[in-house]
Amino acid sequence: MIIIIKTYNSLIIPILILFLFVFFAFVLPFSLKKIKQQKENKRIRKLKNSNNKILVDLSECEVLSNSFLDEKMRYGNSPVLKMLEHKFTEELLQSKSQEIDISIIYFEGIYKGKDKIFYSEVLYINYQSFAFLFEKHKQTYIYIDNKNPDKYYFDLDFLENCI
């Protein structure tokens, strides 16, 4: 039996592997996020066009709010860096912290003769900012899906400049 060994001298396969790695690591996640956002925008437009909405007086809404401290290592939070902690100086291991405020708007209303509770999406605005925004924008709408009342959109488009 004779075995012939042929050496490979082309860059096509390594470049293809590198391209696939970059695509799956960087391009694909951003594309999926964009597609998900487009679907959500389409769902919102469909709800707004359905004319099934509740007028909400923002003074009747309750803002549920919380804040927490997000701490990140200055040069990332990699497991390799953690394993080699004793090798690095204190300067490299310094972390930066940031206080993050999150809030949701809670509204109890009546829909088709029944009490229903509506929550907004999570908003990255502190509690004090809502008082000013609610003074300026006194009302908004909640758009509700005719087929499934659990699918709704709490219209807070006036907050887009603040988030």
C-alpha positions in Angstrom: 0.0 0.0 0.0 1.4 3.3 -1.1 0.5 6.5 0.8 0.9 9.8 -1.0 1.3 12.8 1.2 0.6 16.1 -0.5 1.4 19.4 1.2 -1.2 22.1 1.3 0.1 25.6 0.4 -3.1 27.7 -0.1 -4.5 30.4 2.1 -8.1 29.8 1.1 -9.1 27.5 3.9 -7.5 29.6 6.7 -9.1 32.8 5.4 -12.4 31.0 5.1 -12.2 29.8 8.7 -11.2 33.3 9.8 -14.1 34.8 7.9 -16.6 32.4 9.4 -15.3 33.1 12.9 -15.7 36.8 12.4 -19.1 36.4 11.0 -20.5 34.1 13.8 -18.8 36.1 16.5 -19.5 39.6 15.5 -21.8 40.1 12.5 -24.5 37.5 13.2 -25.4 38.7 16.8 -25.8 42.3 15.6 -28.0 41.1 12.6 -30.2 39.0 14.9 -30.6 41.9 17.3 -31.6 44.2 14.4 -34.1 41.6 13.0 -35.6 41.3 16.5 -35.9 45.1 16.8 -37.6 45.2 13.4 -40.2 42.6 14.4 -40.9 44.5 17.6 -41.4 47.7 15.7 -43.7 46.0 13.3 -45.7 44.6 16.2 -46.0 48.0 17.7 -47.1 49.6 14.5 -49.7 46.9 14.1 -51.1 47.5 17.6 -51.2 51.3 17.0 -53.1 50.8 13.8 -55.7 48.5 15.4 -57.4 51.4 17.2 -57.9 49.3 20.3 -56.4 51.6 22.9 -56.9 53.0 26.4 -56.3 56.6 27.2 -54.0 56.7 30.3 -53.7 59.7 32.6 -50.1 59.6 33.8 -51.0 61.0 37.2 -52.9 57.7 37.8 -49.8 55.7 37.1 -47.3 54.5 39.7 -43.6 54.4 39.0 -41.8 51.4 40.4 -38.1 52.2 40.6 -34.8 50.7 41.8 -31.2 51.4 41.4 -28.1 49.3 41.7 -24.4 49.6 41.4 -22.8 48.0 38.3 -19.1 47.3 38.8 -16.8 46.3 36.0 -13.2 45.6 36.0 -11.2 48.3 34.2 -9.7 45.8 31.7 -12.5 43.4 31.3 -13.8 40.6 33.4 -12.2 37.6 31.7 -11.6 34.3 33.5 -7.9 34.4 32.5 -7.5 37.8 34.2 -9.1 36.3 37.4 -6.8 33.3 37.3 -3.7 35.5 37.0 -4.9 38.2 39.5 -1.8 37.9 41.6 0.4 38.7 38.6 -1.2 42.1 37.9 -0.7 45.3 39.8 -3.5 46.9 41.7 -3.9 49.5 38.9 -4.9 46.9 36.4 -7.4 45.3 38.7 -9.2 48.5 39.5 -12.9 48.5 38.8 -15.2 51.3 37.8 -18.6 51.4 39.2 -21.7 53.1 37.8 -25.1 53.5 39.4 -27.9 52.3 37.2 -31.5 53.5 37.7 -34.3 51.3 36.3 -38.0 52.0 36.5 -41.3 50.6 35.2 -44.7 52.3 35.0 -47.6 50.5 36.6 -51.2 51.2 35.7 -54.4 49.6 36.9 -57.2 50.1 34.4 -60.4 48.6 33.1 -60.4 46.8 29.8 -63.6 45.3 28.5 -65.3 45.6 31.9 -62.5 43.8 33.8 -59.7 45.1 36.0 -56.4 44.7 34.3 -52.8 45.6 35.3 -50.4 47.1 32.7 -46.7 47.4 33.0 -44.4 49.4 30.8 -41.1 48.0 29.5 -38.0 48.5 31.7 -36.8 52.1 31.5 -33.4 53.4 32.4 -34.6 56.6 34.0 -34.5 57.6 37.6 -37.6 58.2 39.6 -37.2 62.0 39.8 -37.1 62.4 36.1 -40.5 61.0 35.8 -42.1 63.8 37.8 -40.9 66.4 35.3 -41.8 64.2 32.2 -45.3 63.5 33.6 -45.9 67.2 34.1 -45.1 67.9 30.5 -46.9 64.9 29.0 -50.1 64.3 31.0 -51.5 61.4 29.0 -50.5 58.5 26.8 -52.1 55.4 25.4 -51.9 51.7 25.9 -52.5 49.8 22.7 -54.0 46.3 23.2 -54.1 43.3 20.8 -57.7 42.4 20.1 -57.0 38.6 20.1 -54.8 38.5 23.1 -55.2 41.3 25.7 -52.0 40.2 27.4 -50.1 41.5 24.4 -50.1 45.3 24.7 -47.8 48.3 24.2 -47.5 51.0 26.8 -46.8 54.0 24.5 -43.9 56.0 26.0 -42.5 57.4 22.8 -42.2 60.8 24.5 -39.4 59.3 26.6 -37.2 58.5 23.7 -35.0 61.6 24.1 -34.5 60.9 27.8 -33.4 57.2 27.6 
